[in-house]
Amino acid sequence: MDVWILESAHAVAVKAADICGELIQRKPDARLGLATGATPQALYAELIRRNRQDHLSFAHVETFNLDEYLGIGPDHPQSFHRAMRDSLFAEVDIDPANTHLLRGDSSDPVAEARAYEALIKRRGGIDLQILGIGRNGHIGFNEPGSSLGSRTRVKTLARATLRDNQLGHPDFEEPIMAITMGIGTILDARALVVLATGAAKAKAVAAALEGPLAAICPASAIQLHPDATVVLDPEAAADLRLTDYYELVDQARRRLPRTSGRI
């Protein structure tokens, strides 16, 4: 696990965009796993800037989103379909046919989940999965107690997640369930980039990176991945115990050629 503690939330977004950009330059038809929520928004803004100003093309990129609220259609203003369209897809040169998202309004969400899992495998798997961490340690909508080997499925949302994600829309009953990639599905990605910013994420980050591998903190499953990069600002890193070591690793990285890989 490669841990970067950078000076600001903006620097976190730039570092994550560097990783995405390097992959796309190397593999123009890269398959990206994408997350919604507040944390990745700065990353998407940086990718849009690079698409417009630095000629980073998404023309052949394929994307798979982590999750979607159950009972909400793609055109609903609170859907993750709409969020991704507004925050990234409509602003870059990606082919809409190459953007894959779960249908929360499916008449058979169990079948929808299975079909999505099969689609990921049929397309060759995800090259790079972007993740945030929920305040209760969830990744995707894999809430505490989720199986570390779980696949794409329907999940009931925890009360803490419902509070954090209050949709506040007067025209519909707020969803209490979602369809989400499973933890096992996430771990199948060839590489992970985990982003966390702000003091509200500090306890979850510490549990995920330095706590025991346990279902009570689903994000701790990233400890199992051989190519996981975690990018934090100082506030999100505040509860880590090994900060001195991560800083030492950073110093060592700066002395090595870029091609040297992990240390």
N, C-alpha and C positions, 0 to 999 in steps of 0.2 A: 504494500500500500504506500503510495507516494502522497505525502501531505505537504501542501503549500499554504503558508500563512502569509497573506499579502496585506498591503497597507490600507486597503479600502474595498468597499463593495464594487466600485468601478474596476479596480485592478483584478478582482475575482472574475468579473465578466470578460475582461480582456484576455486573461489567461485561458479561460474556457473557450473563447473564440479562437485563440491561437491553436488549441488542440483540435477543434473542429475544422478549422481552416487547413491545417497541415494534413489532416486525413483526406479532406476533399481534394486538395491539390494532388495528393498521391494517388487517390482513388476517386475519380470524378463521379462514379456511380455508387458511392458509399451509402450504406443504409444506417440512418441515424434513428435512435430511440429518443423521443422528446418528452419533456415534462411540462406541465402547466403550473399555475401558482405564481406567486410574486417573485420568488428567487430567480427563475430563469429569464425574467423579462429584460433585464439589462444585457444578458447574453444575446438575446434575440435582437435587441436594438443594435448591438455591436455587429452582429452578423449582417443585418440589413445595411449598415454603413459600409461594411466591406464589400457587399454585393454591389453597391452603387458606386463606390469610390475606388475600390481596390480590385474590381473585376473577379471577385470570388463568386463563381457561378454555381447555382443549384440546379442547373438544367437537367442533370441526370441523377441527382440525389433522390433517394427514396427515404421516406420517414414513416415511423410507427409511433403512435402516441401511447403513453402508459395506461390511460384510464379515461373513464367518462361516467358522469352521474347517470344512474338508472332512472328511466322515465322522462328524460329530456332529449328532444330531437336535435339534429345538427344545426337548425336555424334558430334555436332558442338563444336569447341573448346571454344566458348564463351557462351555455354548454361549452365544453372544452373544444368542440369543433369551431365554434364561433371565436373563442379566445385565440386559438392557433391561427385562424384565418386573419384576425385583426392584428395579432402581434408579430406574425412572421410570413405566413404563406402569401398573403396578398401584396407583400412588399418586396418579394424577391422573385427570381425567374424560375421558380419550381413548377413542375408540371402537376396540376391538381390530381391527376390520375396516380401520381406517385406518393400521395399523402394518404396514409392509412390511419383511420381512427375507429374506435369501437362505437357502435350504434347503441346509445342509451335507450332509444325508443324501440328497440327490437321486440317483436312479439314473443321471441324465445331467447332471452338473454343467456341462458346456459349454452344453447347452440351457437349463439353469437360469439361467446367466449372461446368455445372449442374451435370455431372456424378461424378466429383471429390467431389463435395459437398455431393452427395448421398453416395459415398464410405466412407467418413469420418464418417457419421452418421451410416452406416451399420456396420462399424468396432467398433463402441462403443464410438466414440469421441476421442479427443486428451487429454491425461493426462497432458502434460507439453508442452507449446508452447514457443520456443525461439524466441525472437524478437530483432532486432536492430531498431534504429531510424534514419531516413534520416535527412539531414540538413534542409529540409523544413517541417519536422515533419511527414513524411509518415511512415507507418508501412506496411510491405509487399510492394505492389505497390499501396496502397490506398493513392492517392495524396490528397493535400488540396482540400476541397470541397466534398470529398467522404461522402456518407451517413454512419452514425455511426451504422446503422443496416444492412449494405450491406452484401451480400453473395458472394461466389466465382463467378468471372465474368471477362470480358475483360475490361481493363482500358487503356486510353491514358496516356502516361508518361509526366510529367511536364518537362519544359525546364531545370529546375534546376537539376532534376534527370538525364536527358539525358547528361548534362554537367558532373555531378559527375560520371556517369557510362560509360563514353566514351569508346566504345569497340575498336575503332581504328583498325578495321580489314579491309584490302583492298579488300577482295573478296566478300563482300556483303553490301547491304544497311543497315545501322544501324536501328534496330527496334525502332519504336516510340510507340509501344503498348505492353501490357503484359497481361497474365492471372494471377490473384491473388486471394488468399483467401480474402473474404470481412472482414470488421471490425467486423460484427456480427459473422462471422465464427470464427475469432480469439478469441472473447470474450466468445465463447462457450467452449473453452479449460478449463479444471479443474484448471489449474494454469498457470501463465505467468512468464517468466523470461526475463526481458528487459535489454539489455546490451548497454552501450554507453561509448566510450573512446575518448579522444582528445578534444581540444578546439573547433574544428569545429562543434561539436555537442552541445555545451553549451546552445545556445539560444533555440534550439529545445527541449532539456531536460527540461529547465525551463518552457517552454510553456506547455509541456506535463504533468509535475508533479504539477506545481503550477499555471498555467494559467486556464482560463475558459474551461469548456468542450465545444468544438466547432469543427466544420468540418474544419475550417481553419488550425487546428493542429490535424490531425487524431490520432496521438499518445496520445492525451489527453483522448481518450476513455479508456485507461488503468485505469483511475480513477474510472471507473464503475466496475472493476473486484474485487471480494472479496478476491482473492489470487494472487496478483501481487507483484513480487519481482523485484526491480530495482537495478542494480549493476553498479556503476560508478567509474571512476578514478577522481582525483581532477580536472583535466582540464575540463572534461565533466560536473562536478558539479559546475563549477565556477560561474554561473549566478543564482544559487538557492538562495532564500532569507531565507529559513528555515534551513540552514546548521547547525546552533547551535542546533536546535531541533533534527535533524537527528543524530548528534553526541551524544546528551543526550540519545536518544533512544538506541544507540549502547552501551553506558555505562550501561544502565539498562539491556539490553539483556545479557551482560556478567555476571551479577549477578544472573541470573535465570538458572535453569536446562534446558538442551537442549529440554526437552519434554514440556516446558511451552508454546510453540507456540508464536503467535504474541503478541506484546504489543503496 
